[in-house]
Amino acid sequence: MPDVSVTPLPTGTRARIVAIVRPVRIEPVMEALHAFELSTVLIEPVRGYGRQKAHLEFYEEGPVEGGYLPKVRLQFTVAAKDVDAAVGAVIDSARTGRIGDGKIFVHEVAST
């Protein structure tokens, strides 16, 4: 697992993790997250581009429609103590080593 450290969250809180990954990596990511016994995971197709910008013709997964790459966005919440492990699991399972592997965002969930 990569050395991942998210800013410490207050004990007892939850964090929302938003991961944007390649569609071909969704199954390995979900298998890696199975250990966290998530009650809900939102999975939705999205399109966009990052650092690869004008190099869309080199996208290995197939032809690119409209100049934007297909991605999948996952959203789920975990306890504050599991954030680093969950982010590490997503990184390990989604990484291919090529530009465009994705992004991960972590947000504290406010309790009401």
SELO-985839 format. One line per field, with one value per atom (N, C-alpha, C, O): atom name; x, z, y. Coordinates in Angstrom, 1 decimal. Atoms other than C-alpha are relative to their C-alpha. Layout:
BEGIN
atom	[CA,...] .
east	[X,...] .
up	[Z,...] .
north	[Y,...] .
This chain:
BEGIN
atom	[N,CA,C,O,N,CA,C,O,N,CA,C,O,N,CA,C,O,N,CA,C,O,N,CA,C,O,N,CA,C,O,N,CA,C,O,N,CA,C,O,N,CA,C,O,N,CA,C,O,N,CA,C,O,N,CA,C,O,N,CA,C,O,N,CA,C,O,N,CA,C,O,N,CA,C,O,N,CA,C,O,N,CA,C,O,N,CA,C,O,N,CA,C,O,N,CA,C,O,N,CA,C,O,N,CA,C,O,N,CA,C,O,N,CA,C,O,N,CA,C,O,N,CA,C,O,N,CA,C,O,N,CA,C,O,N,CA,C,O,N,CA,C,O,N,CA,C,O,N,CA,C,O,N,CA,C,O,N,CA,C,O,N,CA,C,O,N,CA,C,O,N,CA,C,O,N,CA,C,O,N,CA,C,O,N,CA,C,O,N,CA,C,O,N,CA,C,O,N,CA,C,O,N,CA,C,O,N,CA,C,O,N,CA,C,O,N,CA,C,O,N,CA,C,O,N,CA,C,O,N,CA,C,O,N,CA,C,O,N,CA,C,O,N,CA,C,O,N,CA,C,O,N,CA,C,O,N,CA,C,O,N,CA,C,O,N,CA,C,O,N,CA,C,O,N,CA,C,O,N,CA,C,O,N,CA,C,O,N,CA,C,O,N,CA,C,O,N,CA,C,O,N,CA,C,O,N,CA,C,O,N,CA,C,O,N,CA,C,O,N,CA,C,O,N,CA,C,O,N,CA,C,O,N,CA,C,O,N,CA,C,O,N,CA,C,O,N,CA,C,O,N,CA,C,O,N,CA,C,O,N,CA,C,O,N,CA,C,O,N,CA,C,O,N,CA,C,O,N,CA,C,O,N,CA,C,O,N,CA,C,O,N,CA,C,O,N,CA,C,O,N,CA,C,O,N,CA,C,O,N,CA,C,O,N,CA,C,O,N,CA,C,O,N,CA,C,O,N,CA,C,O,N,CA,C,O,N,CA,C,O,N,CA,C,O,N,CA,C,O,N,CA,C,O,N,CA,C,O,N,CA,C,O,N,CA,C,O,N,CA,C,O,N,CA,C,O,N,CA,C,O,N,CA,C,O,N,CA,C,O,N,CA,C,O,N,CA,C,O,N,CA,C,O] .
east	[0.8,0.0,0.9,1.9,-0.8,1.3,0.0,-1.0,-0.1,2.3,-1.0,-0.7,1.1,-1.0,-0.3,-0.5,0.4,-1.8,-0.9,-0.5,1.0,-4.9,0.0,0.3,0.1,-5.2,-0.9,-2.0,0.8,-6.4,-1.4,-1.6,1.4,-10.2,-0.3,0.3,0.4,-11.8,-0.5,-1.2,0.4,-12.4,-1.5,-2.2,1.5,-15.9,-0.7,-1.9,0.6,-16.5,0.1,0.8,-0.1,-16.9,0.6,0.5,-0.5,-15.3,-0.6,-0.8,0.5,-16.7,1.2,2.0,-1.0,-14.3,-0.6,-1.5,0.5,-14.8,1.2,2.3,-1.1,-12.6,-0.5,-1.6,0.3,-12.6,1.1,2.3,-0.9,-11.1,-0.3,-1.4,0.3,-10.8,-1.1,-1.2,1.1,-13.9,0.5,-0.1,-0.6,-11.7,0.5,0.8,-0.5,-10.5,-1.1,-0.7,1.1,-13.9,-0.1,-0.3,0.2,-14.1,1.1,0.9,-1.1,-10.6,-0.2,0.1,0.2,-11.4,-1.1,-1.0,1.1,-14.8,0.5,0.0,-0.5,-13.0,0.8,0.8,-0.9,-10.4,-0.9,-0.5,0.8,-13.2,-0.9,-1.5,0.8,-15.1,0.4,-0.5,-0.5,-13.0,-0.5,-0.6,0.5,-14.5,-1.5,-2.0,1.5,-18.1,-0.8,-1.5,0.7,-19.5,-1.5,-1.9,1.4,-23.2,-0.6,-1.5,0.4,-23.6,1.2,2.1,-1.0,-21.5,-0.7,-1.5,0.6,-22.6,1.0,2.2,-0.9,-21.1,-0.7,-1.9,0.6,-21.7,1.0,2.1,-0.9,-20.2,0.2,-0.8,-0.3,-18.5,1.0,1.6,-1.0,-16.3,0.8,0.2,-0.8,-13.5,1.5,1.8,-1.4,-9.7,0.8,0.3,-1.0,-6.7,1.2,1.2,-1.4,-3.0,0.1,1.0,-0.2,-3.4,-0.5,-0.1,0.6,-5.4,0.0,-0.9,0.0,-4.5,0.4,0.4,-0.5,-3.2,-1.1,-0.8,1.1,-6.6,0.1,-0.4,-0.1,-5.7,0.8,0.8,-0.9,-3.3,-0.7,-0.1,0.8,-6.1,-0.2,-0.8,-0.1,-5.7,-1.3,-1.5,1.3,-9.3,-0.9,-1.9,0.8,-10.6,-0.2,0.4,0.2,-11.9,-0.6,-1.4,0.4,-12.6,-1.1,-0.9,1.1,-16.0,0.0,-0.1,0.1,-16.2,1.2,1.0,-1.2,-12.7,0.1,1.0,-0.1,-13.4,0.1,-0.5,-0.2,-12.3,-1.1,-1.5,1.0,-14.8,0.7,1.8,-0.5,-14.3,-1.2,-2.3,1.1,-16.3,0.3,1.4,-0.1,-16.9,-0.7,-1.8,0.5,-17.3,-0.1,0.8,0.1,-18.6,-0.4,-1.4,0.3,-18.7,0.5,1.4,-0.5,-18.2,0.6,0.2,-0.7,-15.9,0.2,0.2,-0.4,-15.1,1.4,2.2,-1.2,-12.3,1.2,2.3,-1.2,-10.0,0.3,1.5,-0.2,-10.4,0.4,0.6,-0.2,-9.7,1.3,1.3,-1.3,-6.0,0.0,0.5,0.1,-6.6,-0.9,-0.5,0.9,-9.5,0.6,0.5,-0.7,-7.6,1.1,1.3,-1.1,-4.6,-0.5,0.1,0.6,-6.9,-0.4,-0.2,0.4,-8.3,1.2,1.2,-1.3,-4.8,0.6,0.9,-0.7,-3.4,-0.8,-0.2,0.8,-6.3,-0.3,-0.6,0.3,-6.9,1.2,1.1,-1.2,-3.3,0.4,0.5,-0.5,-2.1,1.4,2.2,-1.3,0.9,0.1,1.1,0.1,-0.3,-0.7,-1.5,0.7,-1.5,-1.5,-1.9,1.5,-5.3,-0.5,-1.7,0.5,-5.5,-1.1,-2.0,1.1,-7.8,0.4,1.6,-0.2,-8.1,-0.8,-1.8,0.7,-9.2,-0.2,0.8,0.3,-10.9,-0.6,-1.4,0.4,-11.5,-0.6,0.0,0.7,-14.1,-0.6,-1.1,0.6,-15.1,-1.5,-2.0,1.5,-18.8,-0.4,-0.1,0.5,-20.5,-1.1,-2.0,1.1,-22.7,-1.0,-0.7,1.1,-26.1,-0.7,-1.6] .
up	[0.0,0.0,0.0,0.7,0.0,-0.8,1.3,2.1,-1.2,1.9,-0.1,-0.7,0.1,2.2,1.4,2.3,-1.3,5.0,-0.3,-0.9,0.1,5.0,1.3,2.3,-1.2,7.3,1.1,0.7,-1.0,10.6,0.2,0.2,-0.2,11.1,1.4,2.1,-1.4,14.5,0.2,-0.6,-0.4,16.2,0.0,0.5,0.0,15.6,-1.2,-1.4,1.1,12.4,-1.2,-1.1,1.2,8.9,-1.1,-1.0,1.1,5.6,-1.3,-1.4,1.3,2.1,-0.9,-1.0,0.9,-0.4,-1.4,-1.7,1.4,-4.1,-0.8,-0.8,0.8,-6.5,-1.4,-1.7,1.4,-10.2,-0.7,-0.6,0.6,-12.0,-1.4,-1.9,1.3,-15.3,0.1,1.1,0.0,-16.2,0.1,0.8,-0.1,-16.6,1.3,1.6,-1.4,-13.0,1.0,2.2,-1.0,-11.3,0.8,2.0,-0.8,-10.4,1.0,2.1,-1.0,-8.8,1.2,2.3,-1.0,-6.9,1.0,2.2,-0.9,-5.6,0.8,2.0,-0.7,-4.6,1.2,2.3,-1.1,-2.6,1.1,2.3,-1.0,-0.9,0.8,1.8,-0.7,0.1,1.4,2.3,-1.4,3.2,1.0,2.2,-0.8,4.5,0.3,1.0,-0.2,4.5,-0.1,0.8,0.3,2.9,-0.1,-0.8,0.1,3.3,-1.3,-1.9,1.3,0.2,-0.8,-0.2,0.9,-2.8,-1.2,-1.8,1.2,-5.5,-1.2,-1.0,1.2,-8.9,-1.2,-1.5,1.1,-11.9,-1.1,-0.8,1.1,-15.4,-0.1,0.0,0.2,-16.0,-1.2,-1.5,1.1,-18.8,0.3,0.9,-0.2,-18.7,-0.5,-1.1,0.3,-19.1,1.0,1.6,-0.9,-17.1,-0.7,-1.6,0.5,-17.8,-1.5,-2.2,1.3,-21.1,-1.1,-2.2,0.9,-22.7,-1.5,-1.9,1.4,-26.4,-0.5,-1.6,0.4,-26.3,0.1,0.5,-0.1,-26.4,-0.9,-0.6,1.0,-29.4,0.6,0.0,-0.6,-27.1,1.1,1.8,-1.1,-24.7,-0.4,-1.4,0.3,-24.6,0.0,-0.6,-0.2,-23.7,-1.3,-1.3,1.2,-27.2,-0.5,0.0,0.6,-29.3,1.0,1.8,-0.9,-27.6,-0.7,-1.8,0.6,-28.3,0.5,1.7,-0.5,-28.2,0.7,1.2,-0.6,-26.9,1.5,2.1,-1.5,-23.3,0.2,-0.4,-0.3,-21.7,1.0,1.9,-1.0,-20.0,1.3,1.3,-1.3,-16.3,0.8,0.4,-1.0,-13.3,1.3,1.8,-1.3,-10.2,1.1,1.0,-1.1,-6.9,1.2,1.4,-1.2,-3.7,1.1,0.9,-1.2,-0.3,1.2,1.1,-1.2,3.3,0.9,0.8,-1.0,5.9,1.3,1.3,-1.3,9.5,-0.1,-0.9,0.1,10.1,0.2,-0.5,-0.2,11.3,-1.2,-1.3,1.2,8.0,-1.3,-2.3,1.2,5.6,-0.7,-1.9,0.6,5.0,-0.7,-1.8,0.6,4.4,-1.2,-2.2,1.1,2.1,-1.2,-2.3,1.1,0.0,-0.5,-1.8,0.4,-0.1,-0.8,-1.8,0.7,-1.3,-1.4,-2.4,1.3,-4.1,-0.9,-2.0,0.8,-5.2,-0.5,-1.7,0.4,-5.2,-1.1,-2.0,1.0,-7.2,-1.2,-2.3,1.2,-9.6,-0.9,-2.0,0.7,-10.6,-1.1,-0.9,1.1,-14.0,-0.4,-1.1,0.3,-14.1,-1.2,-1.6,1.2,-17.1,0.4,1.4,-0.2,-17.3,-0.1,-1.0,0.1,-16.6,0.9,0.8,-0.9,-13.8,0.9,1.3,-0.7,-11.9,1.2,1.3,-1.1,-8.8,1.2,1.0,-1.2,-5.2,0.9,1.1,-0.9,-3.0,1.3,1.3,-1.3,0.7,0.7,0.7,-0.6,2.5,1.4,1.5,-1.2,6.1,-0.1,-0.7,0.0,6.6,1.3,2.4,-1.2,9.0,0.7,0.0,-0.7,11.7,0.3,0.6,-0.3,12.3,1.2,1.6] .
north	[-1.2,0.0,1.2,1.3,-1.2,3.5,0.7,0.5,-0.8,5.9,1.1,2.1,-1.0,7.8,0.6,-0.2,-0.5,10.2,1.2,2.2,-1.1,12.4,0.8,0.3,-0.8,15.3,-0.6,-1.0,0.7,13.9,0.6,1.8,-0.4,14.0,-0.2,-1.1,0.2,14.4,-1.5,-2.0,1.4,11.0,-0.1,0.8,0.2,9.7,0.5,0.3,-0.6,11.6,-1.0,-2.1,0.8,10.2,0.9,2.1,-0.8,11.2,-0.6,-1.8,0.4,11.1,-0.1,0.9,0.1,9.8,-0.1,-0.8,-0.1,10.6,-0.5,0.2,0.5,8.5,0.0,-0.5,0.1,9.0,-0.9,-0.6,1.0,6.0,-0.4,-0.1,0.5,4.3,-1.1,-1.8,1.0,2.2,-1.5,-2.3,1.3,-0.9,-0.4,-1.6,0.2,-0.6,-0.1,-0.2,0.0,-0.5,-1.3,-1.2,1.3,-4.2,-0.2,-0.5,0.1,-4.3,1.0,0.7,-1.0,-1.1,-0.5,-0.4,0.4,-2.5,-1.2,-1.4,1.2,-5.8,0.5,0.0,-0.5,-3.8,0.7,0.7,-0.7,-1.8,-0.9,-0.5,1.0,-4.9,-0.2,-0.5,0.2,-5.2,1.1,0.9,-1.1,-1.9,-0.1,0.7,0.3,-3.3,1.3,1.7,-1.3,-0.1,-0.3,-1.3,0.2,0.2,0.6,0.1,-0.6,2.4,0.5,1.1,-0.5,3.2,0.6,-0.1,-0.6,5.6,-0.1,0.3,0.2,4.7,0.6,0.3,-0.7,6.9,0.2,0.6,-0.3,7.3,1.5,2.2,-1.4,10.6,0.1,-0.9,-0.2,12.1,1.2,2.2,-1.2,14.5,-0.3,-1.3,0.2,15.0,0.7,1.7,-0.7,16.0,0.3,1.1,-0.3,16.1,-0.4,0.2,0.5,14.2,0.9,0.8,-1.1,17.1,-0.4,-1.1,0.2,16.9,-1.3,-1.6,1.3,13.4,-1.1,-2.2,0.9,11.7,-1.2,-2.2,1.1,9.6,-1.2,-2.2,1.0,7.6,-0.8,-1.6,0.7,6.4,-1.4,-1.7,1.4,2.7,-0.8,-1.8,0.7,1.8,0.0,-0.7,-0.1,2.6,1.4,2.3,-1.3,5.4,1.0,0.6,-1.0,8.7,0.8,1.3,-0.7,10.4,1.4,1.6,-1.4,14.2,0.6,1.7,-0.6,14.7,-0.2,0.4,0.2,13.6,-1.5,-2.3,1.4,10.4,-0.6,0.1,0.6,8.0,-0.4,-0.9,0.4,7.6,-0.4,-0.3,0.4,6.3,0.7,0.7,-0.7,8.3,-0.9,-1.2,0.7,6.4,1.0,1.7,-0.8,8.1,-0.9,-1.7,0.8,6.5,0.6,1.5,-0.6,7.3,-1.1,-2.3,1.0,5.6,0.8,2.0,-0.6,6.2,0.7,0.3,-0.8,8.7,-0.9,-0.7,0.9,5.9,-0.9,-1.4,0.9,4.0,0.8,0.2,-0.9,7.0,-0.4,-0.7,0.3,6.3,-1.4,-1.5,1.3,2.6,-0.1,-0.8,0.0,3.2,0.7,0.2,-0.7,5.7,-0.8,-0.9,0.9,3.4,-1.2,-1.6,1.2,0.5,0.5,-0.3,-0.5,2.7,0.2,-0.1,-0.3,3.8,-1.3,-1.4,1.2,0.3,-0.7,-1.3,0.8,-1.2,0.8,0.1,-0.8,1.7,0.3,0.6,-0.5,2.5,-1.0,-2.2,0.7,1.4,0.5,-0.1,-0.6,3.7,0.9,1.4,-0.9,5.7,1.3,1.3,-1.3,9.3,-0.3,-1.0,0.2,9.4,-1.0,-1.4,1.0,6.9,0.5,-0.3,-0.5,9.2,0.9,1.3,-0.9,11.4,-0.5,-1.3,0.3,11.0,1.2,2.0,-1.1,13.6,-0.5,-1.4,0.4,13.3,1.3,2.3,-1.1,15.5,-0.4,-1.6,0.3,15.6,0.1,1.1,0.0,14.8,0.6,0.2,-0.7,17.2,-0.8,-1.3,0.7,15.6,1.0,2.2,-0.9,17.1,-0.4,0.3] .
